[in-house]
Amino acid sequence: VAVERDGGVKVEGTPPTPRGNHSTSVVEFTFLCVMGGRDTSSYFDDTHILCSETLTWTQIRTHPNPAAPTRLCSHMAEGIPSVPSYMLFCFGGQTVAEKDRTAWSYRNKIDVLDCKTMTWMSAPGIVGGTPPAPREDAAWCFDKKSAKIFCHGGWANDWLDDMFTLDVSGIVGPPYAVQSLEPNEGPMTGKTPVIIHGLDFTKGKIVVKFTDGRNEEISEKAEYLSPTEIRCLSPDWSKYNPGEVDCRVSIGGEGFTVNRIKWVYYINTKPQKCVAYGPGIFDKGGVWGFPAVFKVQAKDVSGRNRSSGGDGEFWRVKVVDDHGKEVPSKVADNKDGTYDISYIPRKQGTCEVSVAYDDPVQGDVIPIRGSPWKASFDNPWTKCKMSGTAPKVQAGMASTALMKRIVFYGGGPEVHVLDSDHLKWETTEVEGTPPAHRIDHSLTTLDNEKLMVYGGRNPLPVVEEGEELPKGLPMADHASIHVLVCEKGAWKWAPEPEITGGEKPSVRARHGTCLIPVGKKVVIFGGCNAAGTLHDDVLVLTAQNIAKMECVAIPKGKPELVQPGAEDSKAALENSSFAETPAAGAG
């Protein structure tokens, strides 16, 4: 703390103006709250906070709703601990409508400042009952054990000797608080497992109350888990109306929490009115080996769609194939009254799908409307009847999709195109200078008109059946980048682009590529070099301009051999899962 020459403490901010008959209260052991008061000519309606840690003054600005406190002096005020924030109570004093000190009167109103939001709350509304007569300069203190404020005596044109208590337990609450519920809704019949999240919970007798202000029910089971968690079951609310209620907690005989945490009771699901729809229960059109999905719409007893979830544990789904074997299924709660159910049929044929609801009201597992269903699944593979001339089989050929075409390239100068709509092979004539023949390259779609070829190795020599490939062949031969363009059905090779940036693409084959559409960035990963050494580096190639591309390397680590200990990396590669495939013509 900096001390000035005259011995005073140096503080920041704008302090209150000189005054007397104000109140000074400590809040959260850190803040000093100065409120109201008067000088020789006027009353004050301001509130100032001094932070004892930073020694900084801050003024609380007037809040229009409610506007409190008014201009006052000789009042009583005290900061009272509450969870999650302190509450500052103010009572009595002298007040005037204007700054003029001549038209004053005594006051008996209670104002409460929420010290977290710095918002004033005023009675009536938060404090009921008949207050003491208006007064000033009373003795005033808070008793933590009883959660009451004691007010004795004071002055109102005469000295007073009466005693009053104000029960503030409903405002400040106990020394713990509820913050949230998980889940925060459940059926009218209760018994929903609930985790209560909060602050400063302790071990002891725990009572959890659900109340709408007129009615209340106590959870039949509540247990302490940690200082921030309590577990309970929601109580039965079926004799009251559905809707929002407050959840409040009492521990060890203390008062109930006062902060309002909402729980929603909804009308129980009526299984006889629930419906299911979706391809997972269709009698035709499905294919096995893929997730079969359908949706269940929960409805209440009146037949209205449920708009909230929470019933996931009550659904009973059973899927049996035509051989009597049960197929696993999953239920996903969409939290809007619908549930997605999925399963994966493992073979061609039919599956019987049944959906039921374990209804706590009817005390039985009851099928929903339409259950069960017979779902049919065909072979997902279909042998295509092709037209046109298919390309020659070639090892190391690459393919990619371009709009409604599948483009194949590799092994020679030809570009092969399959019309995927009509299953027809198209003969293409490509203008421009083609790249050197290659295999094991990458072929990446850049947009609706352009493809990019990068890297690769020379095609393998043709060998007779039973012969081996020559030793010493490079595992990669090319580092060049080429762009194939299709504009209005005309194909052409663009000139080889200029590569700028901090890195030039290296000789590489059997690598992987993908396109990030934003910025048209091609990410290149791994592959091998001419010696067969595998890499884990990453290159990012910006291909927005096909005439001038920028390449940036993002190193990931040192290259490693496929099989450490082999004589050399190429031998290791040849003996690995990357072993050579004989060229076309060798069988």
BALUM-38260 format. One record per residue (C-alpha): x, y, z. Coordinates in nm, 2 decimals, m for minus. Layout:
x,y,z
X,Y,Z
...
//
This chain:
x,y,z
0.00,0.00,0.00
0.14,0.33,m0.10
0.13,0.59,0.18
0.14,0.96,0.10
0.35,1.21,0.30
0.07,1.31,0.53
0.02,0.95,0.62
m0.30,0.89,0.42
m0.36,0.59,0.21
m0.34,0.65,m0.17
m0.65,0.52,m0.35
m0.76,0.52,m0.72
m1.10,0.62,m0.86
m1.34,0.90,m0.75
m1.42,0.88,m0.38
m1.75,0.99,m0.23
m1.79,1.36,m0.16
m1.75,1.47,0.21
m2.06,1.36,0.41
m2.19,1.24,0.74
m2.48,1.02,0.87
m2.41,0.77,0.59
m2.38,0.39,0.63
m2.06,0.19,0.58
m2.08,m0.19,0.53
m1.83,m0.47,0.46
m1.92,m0.70,0.17
m1.74,m1.03,0.11
m1.45,m0.93,0.33
m1.31,m0.73,0.04
m1.54,m0.44,m0.04
m1.64,m0.14,0.17
m1.99,0.00,0.07
m2.06,0.36,0.15
m2.43,0.46,0.09
m2.63,0.78,0.13
m2.56,1.04,0.40
m2.58,1.42,0.40
m2.37,1.74,0.41
m2.47,2.08,0.53
m2.70,2.15,0.24
m2.83,1.82,0.08
m2.90,1.45,0.11
m2.72,1.19,m0.10
m2.87,0.90,m0.30
m2.54,0.74,m0.42
m2.36,0.42,m0.34
m1.99,0.38,m0.36
m1.77,0.07,m0.33
m1.41,0.07,m0.22
m1.21,m0.25,m0.31
m0.97,m0.32,m0.03
m0.74,m0.53,m0.26
m0.69,m0.27,m0.53
m0.79,0.04,m0.32
m1.01,0.16,m0.60
m1.34,0.35,m0.56
m1.64,0.26,m0.79
m1.98,0.42,m0.79
m2.30,0.21,m0.85
m2.50,0.40,m1.10
m2.87,0.44,m1.05
m3.09,0.15,m1.18
m3.42,0.27,m1.32
m3.62,m0.04,m1.21
m3.63,m0.04,m0.91
m3.48,0.30,m0.82
m3.33,0.25,m0.48
m3.22,0.36,m0.24
m3.36,0.71,m0.25
m3.19,1.01,m0.09
m3.14,0.91,0.27
m2.92,0.95,0.58
m2.91,0.81,0.93
m3.03,0.48,0.80
m2.91,0.12,0.89
m2.73,m0.11,0.65
m2.54,m0.43,0.66
m2.39,m0.68,0.42
m2.51,m1.03,0.48
m2.34,m1.35,0.35
m2.54,m1.54,0.09
m2.47,m1.80,m0.18
m2.38,m1.73,m0.46
m2.34,m1.35,m0.36
m2.37,m1.12,m0.07
m2.69,m0.92,0.00
m2.68,m0.57,0.14
m2.99,m0.47,0.35
m3.08,m0.11,0.40
m3.36,0.01,0.64
m3.51,0.33,0.77
m3.34,0.67,0.79
m3.44,1.02,0.68
m3.53,1.08,0.32
m3.63,1.37,0.10
m3.77,1.39,m0.25
m3.51,1.66,m0.35
m3.17,1.77,m0.24
m3.33,2.04,m0.02
m3.30,1.94,0.35
m3.62,2.11,0.46
m3.89,1.87,0.34
m3.76,1.55,0.50
m3.94,1.25,0.65
m3.86,0.93,0.84
m3.85,0.61,0.64
m3.93,0.24,0.72
m3.87,0.08,0.38
m3.63,m0.22,0.32
m3.40,m0.21,0.01
m3.17,m0.50,m0.08
m2.86,m0.48,m0.30
m2.76,m0.79,m0.49
m2.38,m0.75,m0.46
m2.31,m0.98,m0.76
m2.53,m0.80,m1.02
m2.51,m0.47,m0.83
m2.89,m0.44,m0.87
m3.13,m0.29,m0.61
m3.45,m0.48,m0.51
m3.71,m0.29,m0.31
m4.00,m0.39,m0.08
m4.29,m0.45,m0.11
m4.22,m0.76,m0.33
m3.92,m0.91,m0.15
m4.01,m0.83,0.21
m4.36,m0.89,0.35
m4.53,m0.83,0.68
m4.59,m0.51,0.88
m4.27,m0.32,0.92
m4.17,m0.11,1.23
m4.27,0.25,1.24
m4.05,0.49,1.04
m3.72,0.58,1.23
m3.36,0.66,1.21
m3.04,0.58,1.41
m3.17,0.24,1.53
m2.94,m0.04,1.66
m2.93,m0.31,1.39
m2.75,m0.65,1.35
m2.78,m0.98,1.17
m2.79,m1.32,1.36
m2.65,m1.59,1.13
m2.79,m1.88,1.33
m3.16,m1.77,1.30
m3.11,m1.58,0.97
m3.28,m1.28,1.13
m3.20,m0.91,1.15
m3.26,m0.76,1.49
m3.37,m0.39,1.50
m3.39,m0.21,1.84
m3.50,0.15,1.92
m3.41,0.45,1.72
m3.54,0.81,1.69
m3.86,0.94,1.54
m3.91,1.28,1.71
m3.86,1.08,2.03
m3.64,0.79,2.14
m3.79,0.44,2.08
m3.74,0.13,2.29
m3.91,m0.14,2.08
m3.75,m0.46,1.93
m3.82,m0.61,1.59
m3.68,m0.91,1.40
m3.68,m0.95,1.02
m3.65,m1.31,0.89
m3.43,m1.28,0.58
m3.37,m1.65,0.53
m3.59,m1.64,0.22
m3.36,m1.39,0.07
m3.01,m1.48,0.18
m3.07,m1.85,0.21
m2.84,m2.10,0.37
m2.46,m2.12,0.32
m2.50,m2.33,0.01
m2.68,m2.28,m0.32
m2.83,m2.47,m0.62
m2.70,m2.37,m0.96
m2.84,m2.62,m1.21
m3.02,m2.95,m1.26
m2.92,m3.24,m1.49
m3.16,m3.32,m1.65
m3.39,m3.03,m1.59
m3.72,m3.20,m1.68
m3.91,m3.52,m1.62
m4.24,m3.70,m1.63
m4.53,m3.62,m1.39
m4.48,m3.96,m1.23
m4.14,m3.86,m1.10
m3.86,m4.11,m1.02
m3.62,m3.94,m1.27
m3.26,m3.95,m1.15
m3.14,m3.59,m1.11
m2.79,m3.45,m1.04
m2.82,m3.12,m0.85
m2.52,m2.90,m0.92
m2.43,m2.62,m0.68
m2.19,m2.46,m0.43
m2.07,m2.56,m0.08
m2.28,m2.87,m0.02
m2.20,m3.06,0.29
m2.28,m3.40,0.44
m2.59,m3.42,0.65
m2.96,m3.49,0.63
m3.05,m3.36,0.28
m3.41,m3.26,0.19
m3.49,m3.17,m0.18
m3.82,m2.99,m0.23
m4.00,m2.94,m0.56
m4.26,m2.66,m0.53
m4.47,m2.43,m0.75
m4.54,m2.19,m0.47
m4.87,m2.35,m0.37
m4.79,m2.72,m0.38
m4.47,m2.90,m0.29
m4.34,m3.26,m0.29
m4.02,m3.39,m0.13
m3.78,m3.62,m0.31
m3.80,m3.97,m0.16
m3.42,m4.02,m0.19
m3.14,m3.76,m0.18
m2.77,m3.82,m0.12
m2.45,m3.62,m0.10
m2.19,m3.68,m0.37
m1.95,m3.39,m0.34
m1.94,m3.02,m0.24
m2.09,m2.94,m0.58
m2.32,m3.24,m0.65
m2.63,m3.40,m0.48
m2.82,m3.69,m0.64
m3.19,m3.74,m0.60
m3.51,m3.87,m0.76
m3.77,m3.63,m0.88
m4.09,m3.67,m0.67
m4.43,m3.77,m0.81
m4.62,m3.46,m0.93
m4.91,m3.64,m1.09
m5.18,m3.49,m0.86
m5.09,m3.14,m0.97
m5.06,m2.96,m1.30
m4.76,m3.00,m1.54
m4.52,m2.71,m1.59
m4.23,m2.54,m1.41
m4.15,m2.58,m1.04
m3.86,m2.47,m0.82
m3.61,m2.71,m0.68
m3.48,m2.62,m0.34
m3.24,m2.79,m0.10
m3.20,m2.80,0.28
m2.90,m2.97,0.45
m2.87,m3.04,0.82
m3.18,m2.86,0.92
m3.07,m2.53,0.75
m3.32,m2.32,0.55
m3.40,m2.41,0.20
m3.20,m2.25,m0.09
m3.36,m1.93,m0.22
m3.22,m1.90,m0.58
m3.48,m2.01,m0.83
m3.37,m2.32,m1.02
m3.64,m2.46,m1.25
m3.75,m2.81,m1.31
m4.02,m2.89,m1.57
m4.28,m3.16,m1.52
m4.43,m3.28,m1.85
m4.73,m3.50,m1.91
m4.62,m3.86,m1.93
m4.57,m4.02,m2.27
m4.86,m4.24,m2.39
m4.71,m4.52,m2.59
m5.04,m4.61,m2.77
m5.03,m4.26,m2.93
m4.66,m4.25,m3.02
m4.56,m4.30,m3.39
m4.25,m4.40,m3.58
m4.14,m4.32,m3.93
m3.83,m4.34,m4.15
m3.64,m4.58,m4.38
m3.53,m4.81,m4.09
m3.88,m4.96,m4.09
m3.96,m4.95,m4.46
m4.05,m5.28,m4.62
m3.83,m5.22,m4.92
m3.55,m5.00,m5.04
m3.30,m5.07,m4.76
m2.95,m5.21,m4.80
m2.77,m5.42,m4.55
m2.43,m5.32,m4.40
m2.53,m4.96,m4.35
m2.71,m4.79,m4.05
m3.09,m4.82,m4.08
m3.24,m4.52,m3.90
m3.60,m4.42,m3.81
m3.75,m4.17,m3.58
m4.00,m4.20,m3.29
m4.23,m3.91,m3.21
m4.34,m3.92,m2.85
m4.69,m3.81,m2.77
m4.87,m3.74,m2.44
m5.20,m3.87,m2.32
m5.39,m3.61,m2.52
m5.21,m3.71,m2.84
m5.01,m3.39,m2.87
m4.64,m3.41,m2.97
m4.40,m3.40,m2.68
m4.16,m3.11,m2.71
m3.90,m3.22,m2.46
m3.69,m3.53,m2.42
m3.58,m3.73,m2.11
m3.76,m4.06,m2.19
m3.45,m4.24,m2.34
m3.43,m4.50,m2.06
m3.80,m4.60,m2.11
m3.78,m4.71,m2.47
m3.75,m5.08,m2.54
m3.63,m5.15,m2.90
m3.58,m5.50,m3.04
m3.46,m5.59,m3.38
m3.45,m5.96,m3.50
m3.33,m6.08,m3.84
m3.51,m6.35,m4.03
m3.27,m6.61,m3.88
m3.39,m6.52,m3.53
m3.07,m6.34,m3.43
m3.11,m6.01,m3.24
m2.95,m5.71,m3.40
m2.80,m5.44,m3.16
m2.98,m5.10,m3.17
m2.92,m4.75,m3.03
m3.16,m4.48,m2.91
m3.06,m4.11,m2.93
m3.26,m3.85,m2.74
m3.30,m3.54,m2.96
m3.43,m3.34,m2.65
m3.73,m3.22,m2.86
m3.97,m3.51,m2.81
m3.83,m3.72,m3.09
m3.58,m4.01,m3.07
m3.36,m4.15,m3.34
m3.33,m4.52,m3.34
m3.06,m4.70,m3.55
m2.93,m5.05,m3.62
m2.71,m5.21,m3.88
m2.86,m5.52,m4.06
m2.57,m5.77,m4.13
m2.72,m5.96,m4.42
m2.97,m5.96,m4.69
m3.33,m6.04,m4.59
m3.58,m5.89,m4.34
m3.57,m5.77,m3.99
m3.86,m5.74,m3.75
m3.84,m5.41,m3.56
m4.05,m5.36,m3.25
m4.06,m5.04,m3.03
m4.23,m5.04,m2.69
m4.24,m4.80,m2.39
m4.19,m4.90,m2.03
m4.48,m4.70,m1.90
m4.46,m4.62,m1.53
m4.82,m4.50,m1.53
m4.97,m4.82,m1.68
m4.71,m5.04,m1.51
m4.63,m5.23,m1.83
m4.41,m5.24,m2.14
m4.65,m5.13,m2.42
m4.58,m5.13,m2.80
m4.63,m4.80,m2.98
m4.86,m4.76,m3.27
m4.78,m4.98,m3.57
m4.52,m5.19,m3.39
m4.38,m5.43,m3.50
m4.26,m5.36,m3.86
m4.10,m5.58,m4.12
m3.80,m5.40,m4.28
m3.64,m5.54,m4.59
m3.27,m5.51,m4.69
m3.11,m5.60,m5.02
m2.74,m5.64,m5.12
m2.58,m5.29,m5.13
m2.35,m5.41,m5.41
m2.49,m5.41,m5.76
m2.30,m5.53,m6.06
m2.33,m5.25,m6.31
m2.42,m5.30,m6.68
m2.17,m5.07,m6.85
m2.15,m4.92,m7.20
m1.86,m4.78,m7.39
m1.50,m4.91,m7.39
m1.35,m4.97,m7.05
m0.98,m4.86,m6.99
m0.71,m5.12,m6.98
m0.63,m5.25,m6.63
m0.33,m5.05,m6.50
m0.16,m5.08,m6.16
m0.12,m4.75,m5.97
m0.40,m4.56,m6.15
m0.56,m4.28,m5.96
m0.93,m4.17,m5.97
m1.14,m3.88,m5.84
m1.49,m3.74,m5.89
m1.56,m3.43,m6.11
m1.92,m3.33,m6.09
m2.11,m3.64,m6.24
m1.80,m3.79,m6.38
m1.53,m4.02,m6.23
m1.19,m3.95,m6.39
m0.91,m4.21,m6.40
m0.55,m4.13,m6.49
m0.23,m4.31,m6.46
0.00,m4.56,m6.64
m0.01,m4.37,m6.97
m0.12,m4.05,m7.14
m0.49,m4.14,m7.16
m0.75,m3.98,m6.94
m1.05,m4.21,m6.88
m1.39,m4.08,m6.78
m1.69,m4.26,m6.65
m2.03,m4.10,m6.67
m2.17,m4.21,m6.33
m2.53,m4.12,m6.42
m2.55,m4.34,m6.73
m2.27,m4.59,m6.64
m2.10,m4.51,m6.97
m1.73,m4.50,m7.05
m1.64,m4.19,m7.25
m1.35,m4.15,m7.48
m1.17,m3.82,m7.42
m0.93,m3.62,m7.63
m0.71,m3.40,m7.43
m0.53,m3.10,m7.56
m0.20,m2.97,m7.44
0.12,m3.14,m7.33
0.05,m3.44,m7.10
0.27,m3.52,m6.80
0.53,m3.79,m6.81
0.36,m4.13,m6.77
0.33,m4.22,m6.40
0.16,m4.44,m6.14
0.12,m4.41,m5.76
0.06,m4.03,m5.80
m0.22,m3.83,m5.64
m0.53,m3.70,m5.83
m0.72,m3.42,m5.65
m1.03,m3.24,m5.75
m0.98,m2.86,m5.72
m1.32,m2.74,m5.83
m1.60,m2.83,m6.08
m1.35,m2.80,m6.37
m1.00,m2.87,m6.25
m0.80,m3.17,m6.13
m0.44,m3.17,m6.00
m0.18,m3.44,m6.05
0.12,m3.45,m5.82
0.42,m3.68,m5.79
0.43,m4.05,m5.87
0.67,m4.31,m6.01
0.74,m4.43,m6.36
0.52,m4.72,m6.47
0.67,m5.06,m6.39
0.83,m5.26,m6.68
0.62,m5.54,m6.82
0.75,m5.89,m6.72
0.65,m6.23,m6.82
0.45,m6.45,m6.59
0.67,m6.60,m6.32
0.95,m6.34,m6.36
1.04,m6.09,m6.10
1.08,m5.71,m6.14
1.43,m5.58,m6.18
1.60,m5.47,m5.86
1.70,m5.11,m5.80
1.40,m4.94,m5.94
1.33,m4.60,m5.78
1.02,m4.60,m5.55
0.94,m4.24,m5.67
1.04,m4.05,m5.98
0.83,m3.73,m6.00
0.79,m3.41,m5.81
0.60,m3.22,m6.08
0.25,m3.07,m6.05
0.00,m3.07,m6.34
m0.36,m2.94,m6.38
m0.62,m3.11,m6.60
m0.90,m2.87,m6.70
m1.25,m2.96,m6.83
m1.43,m2.66,m6.97
m1.77,m2.73,m7.14
m1.68,m3.09,m7.21
m1.33,m3.00,m7.36
m1.03,m3.14,m7.18
m0.68,m2.99,m7.18
m0.36,m3.00,m6.98
m0.27,m2.65,m6.84
0.09,m2.54,m6.85
0.29,m2.67,m6.55
0.25,m2.41,m6.27
0.53,m2.20,m6.12
0.58,m2.30,m5.75
0.66,m2.02,m5.50
0.70,m2.02,m5.12
0.94,m2.16,m4.88
0.93,m2.52,m5.01
0.93,m2.70,m5.34
0.73,m3.02,m5.37
0.98,m3.31,m5.35
0.99,m3.64,m5.54
0.72,m3.84,m5.39
0.48,m4.13,m5.45
0.21,m4.32,m5.27
0.12,m4.01,m5.07
m0.22,m3.88,m4.96
m0.39,m3.55,m5.06
m0.72,m3.37,m4.97
m0.86,m3.03,m5.06
m0.96,m2.76,m4.81
m1.21,m2.57,m5.03
m1.17,m2.24,m4.84
m0.86,m2.09,m5.01
m0.84,m2.39,m5.24
m0.56,m2.55,m5.03
m0.43,m2.90,m5.11
m0.29,m3.08,m4.81
m0.03,m3.34,m4.90
0.08,m3.60,m4.64
0.34,m3.87,m4.63
0.44,m4.10,m4.91
0.78,m4.22,m5.00
1.09,m4.08,m5.18
1.30,m4.24,m5.45
1.49,m4.45,m5.19
1.17,m4.58,m5.05
1.19,m4.38,m4.72
0.85,m4.31,m4.58
0.78,m3.95,m4.46
0.53,m3.80,m4.21
0.57,m3.44,m4.33
0.29,m3.22,m4.44
0.28,m2.98,m4.74
0.01,m2.72,m4.80
m0.03,m2.61,m5.16
m0.24,m2.31,m5.24
m0.40,m2.38,m5.58
m0.63,m2.08,m5.64
m0.41,m1.97,m5.93
m0.32,m2.27,m6.14
m0.04,m2.08,m6.31
0.14,m1.99,m5.99
0.10,m2.19,m5.67
0.25,m2.14,m5.33
0.38,m2.44,m5.13
0.45,m2.44,m4.75
0.60,m2.73,m4.56
0.49,m2.82,m4.21
0.75,m3.07,m4.08
0.63,m3.34,m3.84
0.94,m3.53,m3.76
1.24,m3.72,m3.91
1.18,m3.98,m4.18
1.16,m4.34,m4.06
1.21,m4.67,m4.24
0.92,m4.90,m4.26
1.11,m5.18,m4.09
1.41,m5.05,m3.88
1.70,m5.29,m3.91
1.65,m5.37,m4.27
1.96,m5.33,m4.49
1.81,m5.02,m4.65
1.48,m4.84,m4.67
1.40,m4.96,m5.02
1.44,m5.32,m4.93
1.22,m5.26,m4.63
0.95,m5.10,m4.84
0.97,m5.39,m5.09
0.91,m5.64,m4.81
0.63,m5.45,m4.65
0.27,m5.41,m4.74
0.39,m5.17,m5.01
0.52,m5.46,m5.20
0.52,m5.42,m5.58
0.22,m5.52,m5.79
0.33,m5.65,m6.13
0.26,m5.42,m6.42
m0.04,m5.49,m6.65
0.04,m5.77,m6.89
0.23,m5.97,m6.63
m0.09,m6.15,m6.53
//
